[in-house]
Amino acid sequence: MYQKVILASGSPRRRALLSKLGINFQYVTSTIDEQLNHNKNIVEEVVRLATMKAYDVARIYDEAFIIGADTVVVCEGKVLGKPLTKENAIEMLKFLSGKKHQVITGVAVINKNVKFIKQFHDITDVYFKKLNDDLIKWYVENDEPFDKAGAYGIQSMGCLLVEKIVGSYENVVGLPVAKLFDVFKEIGISPYRGL
């Protein structure tokens, strides 16, 4: 049976990751305010935002399975979202330089019609190289950091900043597709026969 799948995100990186699963989907950008409550558990907060994004899109597409996702970077207890200015991006990258941080993505898959909701998260440890000011300035001047949590994207020039990762690479990009695929199998969405 055909199941309609919608990604509640305008992120080209999330779309590219979801495309790798070989599943037909549409994408619709959520319009919710993505403000985190920094006084609450950060894992619960990214899952909450992911769920709000999915329900926001479900107001229009209640017959579809909708995927919401939200990603943050956490280093030494400090939560880093998307930089607003070049100065903000430089500050974030200087802070991450030579340190380990965590990339946390919360995901929600919902379908209002069948009252289905599945929430989960993934955490990846990322180790940054010691970055000099010239490299940071060059990176920021290429407009790479904007619209990315922590001011970098590992899937493009940001890979030059990273020493190693422990965990899911796709999670760092913004969507833990291996865990998402398990949810798809549970609800009967799969491009492969027999799964």
C-alpha positions, 0 to 999 in steps of 0.5 A: 500500500502506498504511504505518503511521506513528507519531510517537514524541513527545507534543508537540502542536506536532510532531503539528500539524506532521505533520498538515499533511502530510495523512498518517495517523499515530498518536503514542506518547510515548517513555520514554527519558532525554533526556540530551545528552552535552555533550562530544560534537558537538551535531548528532550528539547530537540525531540520536542522541536522535531515533533512540533515541526511534524505537527505543524505540517500535519495540520495540512497533510493529516493523511501523510507520515511526516518526519520532523527533525531538529539538530543542535551542537553541544560543547562543554554544556553550551548549546550552539544553534545556527550563527546569525552573523559572521562574527557569531560564526567565528566565535562559535568555531573558535569555541569548538576549536580543538575540542570534542562536541556532540551533535544531537538530532531529535526526530519525530515521525507522525501520522495524525490519521492513524494516530501514529507517533514515534520519537527518537534521537541520536548523538554523535561525538565530533572532535575538531582539529585545533583551528587557526584564525586564518582557517576560520576566517577563510571558512566563514568567508565562504558562507559555509556556516550559515543555516548550520548548527555549530556554524559548520557543515561536515558534508562540505568544506566543514570536513576540513575542521574535523579530526574524527567522529564517533557515531553516525555521520548522517546524524551530524549532517542532520538526519540519522537515517539508519534509525529512521529506516527502522521506523519506516520498516515498522510502518511498512514503508520500504523500497526493498522487498522482504523488509 
